[in-house]
Amino acid sequence: MKNTLYLSFLEDDLKKEKEIESGLKKEGFVIKTVDSKQDHEKMVRITLLRTDAVIIALSEKTLKLDAFYGDIDLIKKFNRTSTPTIFLVLENSIDDLYDKIYRSDKYTDDEVLRADDFRDALEQTGYICYDSNVIINLKNLLIDKGLLEGTEKEEIETSVEKEENNENTPLENVESKEDNNDDLNVESKEENTEEENIEEPKEEPKEEKEESFTDSLAGLFMSSLTPEKKEEPKEPLSPIDRMRAAIKNIKNENQNEVKEEKPKIDYKQIVELKREPKINQEFLVAAIKKFDNQEYIEAFDIFQRTCDDPKAMEYIAYMYLTGLGVDQDDSQAFKWYKKACDNGNKDAYFMLAECYYFAIGTKKDDLLAEKYYRLPADLGDMQALKNLADAYFYGEGDASNYEQALKIYSNYFTVDPECLYNVGYMYYNGLGTEKNLEKAFKCFDEAQKMGSSKALNDIANMYYNGEVVEQDYKTALNYYLKAAKQGEDAASFNLAQCFFYGTGTMVDRKKAVLFYKKAASQGSVEAEYQLGLLSDAGDDVELSYDEAFKWYKRAALGGHPLAEKKIGDHYYFGYGVKIDKFEAFKWYLLSAKHGNPDAMLEVAWCYRGGVGVTEDDKEAFKWYEEAAKLNNPKALTLLGDCYLLSIGVSSDTNLAYEYYKKAADLGYLDAILSVGKCYANGYGVSKDYKEAARWYEKAAMEEQVEAQYLLGKLYFDGYISQDYQKALSWFKRAAKNDSGAAYYMISYCYQMGLGVKANEDAMMNNLKEAAELGDELALCDMGDYYQAKGDLERAFECYEDASKKGYSTAIIKLAQCYFSGKGIEQDRDYAYDLASKLADKGSDEAKEFLSKYYNE
């Protein structure tokens, strides 16, 4: 009895529906059609009871419809014990489908984003292009899934074999071990280009793929879960597939032994037999035979009984790795591979290297991976040789050896696009060889012809920057477009940048946003971060802190340090989320640990003020120091403050000066000002007012307001040459930059006629400006002015504002107001408290006040 299929079309494309339905019926399938005009939920629920597969016609119009995503939810909601397999019939390729979506004016941003999210799930499953062979392709896939009964076994094998032969495109005939892996009943196809890795990952068994795809479809559109970020394939993928290929070599060697006639073994008596070497060898042969016959549970049991044999150790490791005949356990797999190598099994070296390189059952250790790759590579194992080169290229620290990687890639893998790209990368950056942009461009060009999307993107970069070739933004744009179509997230992001800034094309912010979203859907954290910035500022998208937070969160979860800091800012200020200083500190700390100097400064600030964490000046100093190591000028300046003011460290004016000078040499204005202060006060250097004036002027010319004021003071006080007119000139410049102290000095000059004619109106106007800007001297003088005018309440307010800034004279005058009840209700006890606290700090004014009014 043939399986029933449920055929769903959400468009009014009756011709396509009838064509597929008719073709499938000719092949003997029982069809149940449900279209969008019927009572959808009821029909879906009833039909799914007897449905083994769901076929959905998919086009750009379909992905716009809410009904489509509703269908996916219905399939999940009303599924049977075994979820139906979902087949998607496309008009063309995935790239063509999404190009139509991105060009469509009918899609809203939310609909584009929803369709982009679906792409992540779409690329994880089998799909069929809608062409003249759609029925044949669909039939073959259904046969492969076991959903068509009554077909001869030979026909099934021929169909599947044909399909696999079409998919595989080996680079060279250098890995014969992978050619016959069907005997292990597992998929071992290894992708040869990065494009293939992204579009058709086939690392997992098909049964698992069916369930995970159905679950992911339902989850994408019925919850707010963020799609899992796709890692950029920087290193070779599918380690398990390569291990399967390697162990195939052992199996082939032992098949000849299995063919030899041996005494029949009674497996029920195995436990009672003595484990002599000869008998163990017989057990090993029998176990291999069981393994080849796919009787994995029995095979594993026998391997366990002869586990002192190095070959048995390797088989046991492999079965733990793949879960054949025993629960999958990476740590046990690593343990047995290590044991096999330690007992002299050279064939296990490759797989142990894989364990170290890909952190399978152990910590990643590139040095040990390189060690164990080397032996099989020396013995002619080309996959091991390539992985050895990869370990040199991608390895960190002592494991990195670009010179060796270049030598291996150049001599053995000149037609492998990934290896060729890596060679170009080394020439471009001068790694392991002299920098050579001409050779780099040539390598990138050859790699892109073989399908490397990364090479396409880098060629575009070279056209964009005019490296080797003449600068040509339009050509760069075309290469970015080609790479983006192949799924290169960096290219989609660069394409968005071109449209955003009008590089090589007209400015098109709407299209830029769509390509940012496309890059984000492909896993680009840079694009996610950019979308967060746009939503935060309301640039070319709707201002939305919620949307910005969502994009920052996606980028942050992908390890983007700047996005992590932005998440901290949102929690600190309450943008799109409730204010939570503890969460803010957590994200600042995470960003700081990922190397963001600005986040390091925020962490230090939190420790200084006890914001979201216990106050700790030593920890603050530690993070200032970490940021300073990155040559962050602000951090260098704040570290100088720590040494000058003894914050979390012992005072050291010499070190303070050194850090100020280092930051000043980087052009940081606050540091230039601090160097001037060091010369003016003799901190870490000899006191030198002329040198102080030189540094002040350097900062003042860049509109550093405090430097302008202090330079005016040097001229006013005569520390370089007394010149009231120059002083007044710098005071006025500082006043334009809202310096209250500068307004006060201008007021004083008009009062005393210094550098200008005395003018009472100008004096009062500037004094009021100074007071409004919070200058304590001006506030105190304004208090005296109002007191003389008889406005005691306003006088009290001025004294109070000045006292809040710690100005001792204002505090004493405030105490006098409380003592006498002028401008405020009399409170002699409070007046006494104010003066006492000041007197304890050594204020003569306070002591005189206490002696006069309290006879103490």
Buried (B, 14 or more C-beta within 10 A) or exposed (E): EBBBBBBBBBBEBEEBBEBBBEBBEEBEBEBBBBBBEEEBBEBBEBBBEEBBBBBBBBBBBBBBBEBBBBBBBBBBBBBEEEBBBBBBBBBEEBBEBBBBBBEBEEBEBEBBBBBBBBBBBBBBBBBBBBEEEBBEBBBBBBBBBEBBEEBEEEEBEEBBEEBEEEEBEEBEEBBEBBEBBBEBEEBBBBBBBBBBBBBBBBBEEBEEBBEBBBBBBBBBBBEEEBBEBBEBBEBBBBBBBBBBBBBBBBBEEBEEBBEEEEEEBEBEEBEEBEEEEEBBBBBBBBBBBBBBEEBBEBBBBBBBBBBEBBBBBBBBBBBBBBEBBBEEBBEBBBBBBBBBBEBEBEBBBBBBBBBBBBBBBBEBBBBBBBBBBBBBBEEEBBBBBBBBBBBBBBBEEEBBBBEBBBBBBBEBBBEBBBBBBBBBBBBBEEBBBEEBBEBBBBBBBBBBEBBBBBBBBBBBBBBBEEBBBEEBBEBBBBBBBBBBBBBBBBBBBBBBBBBBEEBBBEEBBEBBBBBBBBBBBBBBBBBBBBBBBBBBEEEEBEEBBEBBBBBBBBBBBBEBBBBBBBBBBBBBEEBBBEEBBEBBBBBBBBBBBBEBBBBBBBBBBBBBEEBBBEEBBEBBBBBBBBBBEEEBBBBBBBBBBBBBEBBBBEEBBEBBBBBBBBBBEBEBBBBBBBBBBBBBEEBBBEEBBEBBBBBBBBBBEEEBBBBBBBBBBBBBEEBBEEBBEBBBBBBBBBBEEEBBBBBBBBBBBBBEEBBBEEBEEBBBBBBBBBBBBBBBBBBBBBBEBBBEEEBBEBBBBBBBBBBBBEBBBBBBBBBBBBBBEBBBEEBBEBBBEBBBEBBEEEBEBBBEBBEEBEEE
